[in-house]
Structure formats: structure tokens, C-alpha cells
Amino acid sequence: MADNLCSLAQQSLPFKEIIVVDNLSADRSREIISAHPGVIPMFLDYNSGYARAANLGIDRSTAPLILVANSDIILEAGFNRLVAGKFAQDPDLDILSPLILRFDRQTVDSAGQTPSASLFPKEIGFNRPIRQIELKEQPIFSVCGAATVFRRSALEKLKIDGEYYDEDFFIFWEDFDIGWRAHRLKLKTLFYPEAVVFHYRSGTLKKNFLSRFSLSLSRPAAIKYHLVKNRYLTLIKNFELRRNWRALPFIILKDFIWVPLLTIGSPKIIIRLMKTGKLLKRALLKRGLIKKRIRKHE
């Protein structure tokens, strides 16, 4: 947290404001936040989840460009200047993905997101050495939630039922969900490798194709619940048969394996999933609102 705040404060082009939303941290985060001058703290008395915390920060902000980021990232000193220059250069740009590297400065964490064959979020370049990735500016499907830059006007287009990020997600998949919505609304989402972020996430993962799957299986039961729940909330809200029909066999095959493996050892997850009726109904309502928004912008 301290390194994160220092990297924000030391930008060559200063932030207009730095808003930190703390979800009732159990460590020294609040002490560290309070010690940093210029930070606008929002200390919650409960764990609201990532999506709700992000929305509170966005609502509090008055900036035309908004960086939504995790607390475990560090920005290169010229990050803001590069990002602001890119948005100024391209008035049609709505959402920007930086190049996200691990702390070793050599391994790619994310060069944007793309849907897998089964419509899971897939981090481009994940776990690969930077020398093996073709780093070029290009349109992408969505952006890793560790660090996403939005134009304020784009966020207002993405706002559904009073929310930017879907607060029913609590944690996980909210970045892919909002990215999918942006894609359907034809908002311009760009990978911009000149802007670099360093991210702690998954820094200890073994570099093989099963690494992320293994990480999912090792999660606590509460996290597994959100992973499964949010998978289906995302599909309910965004899946379109006429556009995504080719993915159906891959969805069935992947979920036939993935969901039982996540839930078989944790009966409480199955019980909680059986009680998500209200969330599924809200997802259907939001699906309708998204369709209306799409028709409005066509």
C-alpha cells in the first residue's frame, strides 16, 4: 500500500485527486493511507466488495479521466503524462489498458483481456516473458481490473441501474463484465503499452497453462462462490446467441468440468448458489437495461 501511494504521488503529471476506498482493512492500510498528504480517504465500516468500493470512488471523483486500480500496483513515474497525452490525442478513446507487468519487470501480467473460446476472461500475454510478446497499440475486448483508465463520459454510458461496476459481483469478473458491456456499446478500448504498471498479483504462480486454474481451486470457499456466481451473472447479462453461438459447446464443456471441481469439496458453495435467485433476476433486469442502452447509442 505504501509503495502504491508513493507511485501515485510521484507522477510527473500529478493526479487531480487520489481517492482511496478502504474496505475495512485488517492490516495497517488505514494508518498508511492517513499518513499520506493529499489522499482523500473513504474508510468503510464493512467490506463492501471491490465493485462497490470502485463505484464509490468514481462517484466521489470530479476528474475527466479516472484510473480505477488495485492497491497492489505501482505506476511508472511517467504513467499519467503518457495516458493524458494519449486521451488528448484521440478524442474517440474511451477506455485504456496499460501494459501490466509483474514486479520482476520481465513477466507480463496483462496486455488487455480477450474472451476465451468458452467466454472466460483471458489475460493477453499472461505469465509470458515480455520479450515473447508483440507489444503494439491495438484495440482490445476489455481491460484487467488491476489498472483501468476510463474517460468520464464513457463511464456514464456504461452506468446501468445506478452502477458502473455491477455491485452484485462483489469481487472477480467485474472487469470482464464492464468490458463486455463497453464492447457491446462499441466504446473504443485500447491497449497502450507505453503506459506501464507493475502488479503483485499472481507473482508466485508457476508459469504453466494450468496455473490460473490451480489458483482457482486453491481459493477459499467464499471466493469460489463468487467466481462461479459471477461467471453466470456475466453470461446472463451479456451473452447473445446470434453473436456467441459458436461458444456454446466450449461453455458446456468447460463448465461441466470447472464448476464441479470448484464446488465438490465445499457443499456450502452449492447451498449459497441455490440462494442466488434475486441476483439472477437482477441480472435479467440489467440485461434488458443494457439492450435499451445499446439501442439508444446505435
C-alpha positions as CSV (number, residue, x, y, z in Angstrom):
1,M,0.0,0.0,0.0
2,A,2.8,2.5,0.9
3,D,4.6,1.8,-2.4
4,N,1.4,2.2,-4.3
5,L,0.6,5.6,-2.8
6,C,4.1,6.8,-3.3
7,S,4.0,5.9,-7.0
8,L,0.7,7.8,-7.3
9,A,2.1,10.9,-5.5
10,Q,5.3,10.9,-7.6
11,Q,3.8,11.2,-11.0
12,S,5.4,13.7,-13.3
13,L,1.9,14.9,-14.2
14,P,0.1,15.0,-10.8
15,F,-3.3,13.4,-10.2
16,K,-6.1,15.9,-9.8
17,E,-7.2,13.8,-6.8
18,I,-6.2,10.5,-5.2
19,I,-9.2,8.7,-3.7
20,V,-8.6,5.6,-1.6
21,V,-11.6,3.5,-0.6
22,D,-10.8,1.1,2.2
23,N,-13.0,-2.0,2.7
24,L,-12.4,-2.3,6.5
25,S,-8.8,-3.5,6.1
26,A,-7.4,-5.6,8.9
27,D,-3.8,-4.6,8.4
28,R,-2.0,-1.2,8.6
29,S,-3.6,0.1,5.5
30,R,-5.7,2.8,7.2
31,E,-2.7,4.1,9.1
32,I,-0.7,4.2,5.9
33,I,-3.5,6.0,4.0
34,S,-3.9,8.6,6.7
35,A,-0.2,9.4,6.7
36,H,-0.1,10.3,3.0
37,P,-0.9,14.0,2.4
38,G,-3.2,14.8,-0.5
39,V,-5.1,11.5,-0.3
40,I,-8.9,11.6,0.0
41,P,-9.7,8.6,2.2
42,M,-13.1,6.8,2.3
43,F,-13.0,4.4,5.2
44,L,-15.9,2.0,5.1
45,D,-17.1,0.2,8.3
46,Y,-17.8,-3.0,6.3
47,N,-16.3,-5.0,3.4
48,S,-18.4,-3.7,0.5
49,G,-16.6,-5.7,-2.2
50,Y,-14.4,-4.4,-5.0
51,A,-17.2,-3.3,-7.3
52,R,-19.0,-1.2,-4.7
53,A,-15.7,0.4,-3.5
54,A,-14.8,1.3,-7.1
55,N,-18.2,2.9,-7.6
56,L,-17.9,5.0,-4.5
57,G,-14.5,6.2,-5.6
58,I,-15.8,7.0,-9.1
59,D,-18.8,8.9,-7.8
60,R,-16.5,10.9,-5.5
61,S,-14.2,11.9,-8.3
62,T,-14.6,15.1,-10.4
63,A,-11.8,14.2,-12.9
64,P,-12.4,13.8,-16.7
65,L,-10.1,10.8,-16.7
66,I,-10.3,8.2,-14.0
67,L,-7.9,5.4,-13.1
68,V,-9.5,2.6,-11.2
69,A,-6.8,0.4,-9.7
70,N,-5.9,-2.2,-7.1
71,S,-3.8,-1.2,-4.1
72,D,-1.1,-3.7,-5.1
73,I,0.1,-1.8,-8.2
74,I,3.0,0.6,-8.8
75,L,2.8,3.1,-11.6
76,E,5.9,4.2,-13.6
77,A,6.6,7.9,-12.9
78,G,5.5,9.0,-16.4
79,F,2.3,7.0,-16.4
80,N,-0.1,9.9,-16.1
81,R,1.6,12.1,-18.7
82,L,1.6,9.3,-21.2
83,V,-2.1,8.4,-20.6
84,A,-3.3,12.0,-20.6
85,G,-1.4,12.6,-23.8
86,K,-3.0,9.6,-25.4
87,F,-6.5,10.6,-24.5
88,A,-5.9,14.2,-25.7
89,Q,-4.5,12.8,-29.0
90,D,-7.5,10.5,-29.5
91,P,-10.9,12.2,-28.6
92,D,-12.7,8.9,-29.5
93,L,-10.7,6.9,-27.0
94,D,-13.0,5.7,-24.1
95,I,-11.0,3.1,-22.1
96,L,-7.3,2.5,-21.9
97,S,-5.4,-0.6,-20.8
98,P,-1.8,-0.1,-19.8
99,L,0.9,-2.8,-20.0
100,I,0.7,-4.6,-16.7
101,L,3.9,-6.4,-15.7
102,R,4.9,-8.3,-12.6
103,F,7.3,-6.8,-10.1
104,D,10.2,-8.6,-11.8
105,R,9.7,-6.1,-14.7
106,Q,10.1,-9.1,-17.1
107,T,6.9,-11.1,-16.9
108,V,3.6,-9.9,-18.4
109,D,0.5,-10.0,-16.1
110,S,-1.9,-8.5,-18.7
111,A,-1.8,-6.8,-22.1
112,G,-5.5,-6.4,-22.1
113,Q,-8.2,-9.1,-22.0
114,T,-9.9,-11.2,-24.7
115,P,-12.7,-13.8,-24.3
116,S,-11.6,-17.4,-24.4
117,A,-13.4,-19.9,-26.5
118,S,-15.7,-20.6,-23.5
119,L,-16.1,-16.9,-22.8
120,F,-13.9,-16.7,-19.8
121,P,-11.7,-13.6,-19.4
122,K,-8.2,-14.3,-20.8
123,E,-5.3,-12.0,-19.9
124,I,-3.3,-11.4,-23.1
125,G,0.3,-12.4,-22.5
126,F,-0.4,-13.8,-19.1
127,N,2.7,-15.3,-17.4
128,R,4.9,-14.9,-20.5
129,P,8.2,-13.1,-20.7
130,I,7.9,-9.6,-22.1
131,R,10.4,-10.4,-24.9
132,Q,7.9,-13.0,-26.3
133,I,5.0,-10.6,-26.6
134,E,4.4,-8.3,-29.5
135,L,3.7,-5.1,-27.7
136,K,1.8,-2.9,-30.1
137,E,-1.0,-0.4,-29.6
138,Q,-4.3,-2.1,-30.6
139,P,-8.0,-2.4,-29.8
140,I,-8.9,-5.0,-27.2
141,F,-12.0,-6.5,-25.8
142,S,-11.6,-5.5,-22.1
143,V,-9.1,-4.4,-19.5
144,C,-7.7,-6.1,-16.5
145,G,-9.2,-4.6,-13.3
146,A,-5.8,-4.1,-11.7
147,A,-5.5,-0.8,-13.6
148,T,-8.1,0.6,-16.0
149,V,-8.3,4.2,-17.2
150,F,-11.8,5.5,-18.2
151,R,-12.9,8.7,-19.8
152,R,-15.6,10.0,-17.5
153,S,-18.1,10.2,-20.4
154,A,-17.6,6.5,-21.1
155,L,-18.3,5.6,-17.5
156,E,-21.6,7.4,-17.7
157,K,-22.5,5.4,-20.9
158,L,-21.6,2.2,-19.0
159,K,-23.7,3.1,-15.9
160,I,-26.6,0.6,-15.5
161,D,-29.2,0.8,-12.8
162,G,-27.1,3.4,-11.0
163,E,-23.9,1.4,-11.0
164,Y,-20.7,1.5,-13.1
165,Y,-19.3,-1.8,-11.9
166,D,-22.0,-4.4,-11.0
167,E,-22.1,-4.5,-7.2
168,D,-23.8,-7.9,-7.2
169,F,-20.4,-9.3,-8.3
170,F,-18.7,-8.2,-5.1
171,I,-15.3,-9.4,-6.3
172,F,-14.0,-11.0,-9.5
173,W,-15.2,-10.8,-13.1
174,E,-16.4,-7.2,-12.7
175,D,-13.7,-6.0,-15.1
176,F,-14.7,-8.5,-17.8
177,D,-18.4,-7.7,-17.3
178,I,-17.9,-3.9,-17.7
179,G,-15.5,-4.6,-20.6
180,W,-18.0,-6.8,-22.4
181,R,-20.7,-4.1,-21.9
182,A,-18.3,-1.5,-23.4
183,H,-17.6,-3.8,-26.3
184,R,-21.4,-4.1,-27.0
185,L,-21.8,-0.4,-26.8
186,K,-18.9,0.0,-29.3
187,L,-16.8,2.1,-26.9
188,K,-13.2,2.4,-28.0
189,T,-11.0,0.3,-25.8
190,L,-7.2,0.4,-26.5
191,F,-4.1,-1.4,-25.3
192,Y,-1.4,1.2,-24.9
193,P,1.9,-0.4,-24.0
194,E,3.8,2.9,-23.4
195,A,2.0,3.3,-20.1
196,V,3.3,0.7,-17.7
197,V,2.0,-0.6,-14.4
198,F,3.7,-3.2,-12.1
199,H,1.3,-5.6,-10.3
200,Y,1.9,-8.0,-7.5
201,R,-1.0,-10.4,-8.4
202,S,0.0,-14.0,-9.1
203,G,3.6,-13.2,-8.7
204,T,4.2,-16.6,-7.2
205,L,2.3,-18.6,-9.8
206,K,4.1,-21.3,-11.7
207,K,4.4,-20.4,-15.3
208,N,2.2,-23.1,-17.0
209,F,-1.1,-23.3,-18.6
210,L,-2.8,-24.8,-15.5
211,S,-1.5,-22.0,-13.2
212,R,-4.7,-19.9,-13.1
213,F,-6.9,-23.0,-12.9
214,S,-4.9,-24.3,-10.0
215,L,-5.2,-20.9,-8.3
216,S,-9.0,-21.0,-8.6
217,L,-9.0,-24.5,-7.0
218,S,-6.9,-23.3,-4.1
219,R,-9.2,-20.3,-3.3
220,P,-11.3,-20.2,0.0
221,A,-14.9,-21.4,-0.4
222,A,-16.2,-17.8,-0.2
223,I,-14.1,-16.8,-3.2
224,K,-15.1,-19.9,-5.2
225,Y,-18.7,-18.9,-4.7
226,H,-18.1,-15.5,-6.2
227,L,-16.1,-17.0,-9.1
228,V,-19.0,-19.3,-10.1
229,K,-21.8,-16.9,-9.3
230,N,-20.2,-14.1,-11.3
231,R,-19.5,-16.4,-14.3
232,Y,-23.2,-16.8,-14.7
233,L,-24.2,-13.2,-13.9
234,T,-21.8,-12.2,-16.7
235,L,-23.4,-14.6,-19.2
236,I,-26.9,-13.7,-18.3
237,K,-26.2,-10.0,-18.8
238,N,-24.1,-10.2,-21.9
239,F,-24.4,-13.5,-23.9
240,E,-26.1,-13.0,-27.3
241,L,-27.0,-16.2,-29.1
242,R,-26.7,-14.6,-32.6
243,R,-23.2,-13.4,-31.8
244,N,-21.9,-16.0,-29.4
245,W,-23.5,-19.3,-30.5
246,R,-20.1,-20.7,-31.5
247,A,-19.0,-20.6,-27.9
248,L,-21.9,-22.8,-26.6
249,P,-20.1,-26.2,-26.9
250,F,-17.0,-24.8,-25.2
251,I,-19.1,-23.2,-22.4
252,I,-20.8,-26.5,-21.7
253,L,-17.6,-28.5,-21.8
254,K,-15.6,-26.0,-19.6
255,D,-18.3,-25.5,-17.0
256,F,-19.1,-29.2,-16.9
257,I,-15.5,-29.6,-15.6
258,W,-14.8,-26.3,-13.9
259,V,-17.9,-25.8,-11.7
260,P,-17.9,-29.3,-10.1
261,L,-14.2,-29.1,-9.3
262,L,-14.7,-25.8,-7.6
263,T,-17.8,-26.8,-5.6
264,I,-17.5,-30.6,-4.9
265,G,-15.3,-30.1,-1.8
266,S,-17.4,-27.3,-0.5
267,P,-21.1,-28.0,0.0
268,K,-21.7,-24.6,1.4
269,I,-20.9,-23.1,-2.0
270,I,-23.7,-25.2,-3.6
271,I,-26.1,-24.0,-0.9
272,R,-25.2,-20.4,-1.4
273,L,-25.5,-20.7,-5.2
274,M,-29.0,-22.2,-4.7
275,K,-30.0,-18.9,-2.9
276,T,-28.9,-16.6,-5.7
277,G,-32.4,-16.2,-7.2
278,K,-32.6,-12.5,-6.5
279,L,-29.2,-11.9,-8.1
280,L,-30.2,-13.8,-11.2
281,K,-33.4,-11.8,-11.5
282,R,-31.5,-8.6,-11.2
283,A,-29.1,-9.8,-13.8
284,L,-32.0,-10.4,-16.2
285,L,-33.3,-6.9,-15.4
286,K,-29.9,-5.4,-16.1
287,R,-29.7,-7.4,-19.4
288,G,-32.8,-5.6,-20.5
289,L,-31.4,-2.2,-19.5
290,I,-28.2,-2.9,-21.4
291,K,-30.2,-3.7,-24.5
292,K,-32.1,-0.4,-24.2
293,R,-28.8,1.4,-23.8
294,I,-27.3,-0.3,-26.9
295,R,-30.4,0.6,-29.0
296,K,-30.1,4.2,-27.7
297,H,-26.5,4.5,-28.9
298,E,-27.0,2.8,-32.3
